[in-house]
Amino acid sequence: TFFHNGFTFAIFWVFVISSLTFASDASIVRIQGRVMELDLNKNTMIVNERIFVWSPNTNFYNDKGSSITADRLRTKIWVYIEGTRDVNKKVVAEKIYLLPKYIHEKEKHLYPFIQ
């Protein structure tokens, strides 16, 4: 019975640790899309029919990776966003990159920030 209980305990911990690892990855969001709506006063935008918010800690970049300011955001431009879901399931952007166009799979090597 010791072997059986020890084995069960070990399997349990492997499951718990892997669940926590995968759960933390599930909160990370990476998305490319077009800005559909934008409210600079509320720090929100809609991309691919999802609401994204940004904070004072959010970094904005152009397609070359150089820092820019949020006032360069416009509707109908392409963006790549990296962010996390908060406790309210809202996506808070950590990095927002302005793109010149939709970046196809074959072109992603030209933009090292796109994963």
BAVEXSE-459148 format. One record per residue (C-alpha): x, y, z; residue number from 0. Coordinates in steps of 0.02 Angstrom, whole numbers, padded with zeros to 5 digits. Each point is the difference from the previous one (the first is absolute). Layout:
<recs>
+--------+--------+--------+-----+
|     c1 |     c2 |     c3 | num |
+--------+--------+--------+-----+
|      X |      Y |      Z | NUM |
...
+--------+--------+--------+-----+
</recs>
This chain:
<recs>
+--------+--------+--------+-----+
|     c1 |     c2 |     c3 | num |
+--------+--------+--------+-----+
|  00000 |  00000 |  00000 |   0 |
|  00146 |  00119 |  00030 |   1 |
|  00055 | -00019 | -00181 |   2 |
| -00178 |  00029 | -00061 |   3 |
| -00024 |  00154 |  00113 |   4 |
|  00171 |  00070 | -00045 |   5 |
| -00032 | -00025 | -00185 |   6 |
| -00171 |  00084 |  00013 |   7 |
|  00077 |  00145 |  00097 |   8 |
|  00137 |  00023 | -00132 |   9 |
| -00126 | -00002 | -00143 |  10 |
| -00106 |  00126 |  00095 |  11 |
|  00147 |  00122 |  00016 |  12 |
|  00049 | -00019 | -00183 |  13 |
| -00179 |  00042 | -00046 |  14 |
| -00008 |  00151 |  00116 |  15 |
|  00166 |  00072 | -00059 |  16 |
| -00041 | -00023 | -00184 |  17 |
| -00173 |  00074 |  00025 |  18 |
|  00074 |  00156 |  00079 |  19 |
|  00126 |  00016 | -00139 |  20 |
| -00132 | -00013 | -00136 |  21 |
| -00119 |  00113 |  00095 |  22 |
|  00129 |  00140 |  00004 |  23 |
|  00025 | -00015 | -00189 |  24 |
| -00188 |  00010 | -00028 |  25 |
| -00003 |  00177 |  00068 |  26 |
|  00126 |  00062 | -00130 |  27 |
| -00078 |  00073 | -00157 |  28 |
|  00091 |  00032 | -00165 |  29 |
| -00105 |  00061 | -00144 |  30 |
|  00017 |  00088 | -00167 |  31 |
| -00148 |  00098 | -00064 |  32 |
| -00076 |  00161 | -00061 |  33 |
| -00055 |  00136 |  00120 |  34 |
| -00189 |  00010 | -00021 |  35 |
| -00039 |  00129 |  00135 |  36 |
|  00112 |  00110 |  00106 |  37 |
| -00027 |  00110 |  00154 |  38 |
|  00161 |  00087 |  00050 |  39 |
| -00086 |  00081 |  00150 |  40 |
| -00048 | -00168 |  00074 |  41 |
|  00158 | -00092 | -00059 |  42 |
| -00104 | -00130 | -00091 |  43 |
| -00011 | -00071 | -00175 |  44 |
| -00090 | -00139 | -00088 |  45 |
|  00107 | -00117 | -00104 |  46 |
| -00077 | -00153 | -00083 |  47 |
| -00161 |  00033 |  00096 |  48 |
|  00090 | -00011 |  00168 |  49 |
|  00024 |  00141 |  00124 |  50 |
|  00179 |  00043 |  00049 |  51 |
|  00054 |  00128 |  00128 |  52 |
|  00169 |  00075 |  00035 |  53 |
|  00078 |  00072 |  00156 |  54 |
|  00140 |  00124 |  00034 |  55 |
|  00116 | -00152 | -00002 |  56 |
| -00047 | -00049 | -00178 |  57 |
|  00138 |  00025 | -00129 |  58 |
| -00040 |  00055 | -00178 |  59 |
|  00113 | -00038 | -00147 |  60 |
|  00003 |  00025 | -00188 |  61 |
|  00032 | -00144 | -00119 |  62 |
|  00189 |  00024 |  00018 |  63 |
| -00008 | -00021 |  00189 |  64 |
|  00031 |  00184 |  00041 |  65 |
| -00098 |  00078 |  00143 |  66 |
| -00148 |  00110 | -00046 |  67 |
| -00145 |  00078 |  00095 |  68 |
| -00182 | -00055 |  00009 |  69 |
| -00058 |  00150 | -00101 |  70 |
|  00064 | -00088 | -00157 |  71 |
| -00142 | -00127 |  00017 |  72 |
| -00138 |  00019 | -00129 |  73 |
| -00149 | -00102 | -00054 |  74 |
|  00025 | -00115 | -00150 |  75 |
|  00186 | -00026 |  00032 |  76 |
|  00077 | -00171 |  00032 |  77 |
|  00074 | -00038 |  00171 |  78 |
|  00084 | -00142 |  00091 |  79 |
| -00042 | -00009 |  00185 |  80 |
|  00080 | -00095 |  00143 |  81 |
| -00096 |  00005 |  00161 |  82 |
| -00076 | -00094 |  00145 |  83 |
| -00176 | -00034 |  00061 |  84 |
| -00041 |  00081 |  00166 |  85 |
| -00119 | -00070 |  00131 |  86 |
| -00149 |  00073 | -00095 |  87 |
|  00052 | -00093 | -00160 |  88 |
|  00047 |  00168 | -00077 |  89 |
|  00158 |  00000 | -00106 |  90 |
|  00128 |  00128 |  00060 |  91 |
|  00128 |  00037 | -00135 |  92 |
|  00182 | -00003 |  00053 |  93 |
|  00070 |  00035 | -00173 |  94 |
| -00087 |  00071 | -00154 |  95 |
|  00089 |  00002 | -00168 |  96 |
| -00067 |  00100 | -00148 |  97 |
|  00014 | -00099 | -00161 |  98 |
|  00004 |  00061 | -00180 |  99 |
| -00121 | -00138 | -00055 | 100 |
| -00058 | -00175 |  00044 | 101 |
|  00157 | -00106 |  00025 | 102 |
| -00016 | -00170 | -00084 | 103 |
|  00085 | -00155 |  00068 | 104 |
|  00137 |  00012 | -00134 | 105 |
|  00041 |  00179 |  00054 | 106 |
|  00005 | -00025 |  00189 | 107 |
|  00188 | -00027 | -00001 | 108 |
|  00015 |  00184 | -00049 | 109 |
| -00086 |  00048 |  00164 | 110 |
|  00092 | -00089 |  00142 | 111 |
| -00125 |  00060 |  00131 | 112 |
| -00141 | -00101 | -00079 | 113 |
| -00007 | -00174 |  00077 | 114 |
+--------+--------+--------+-----+
</recs>
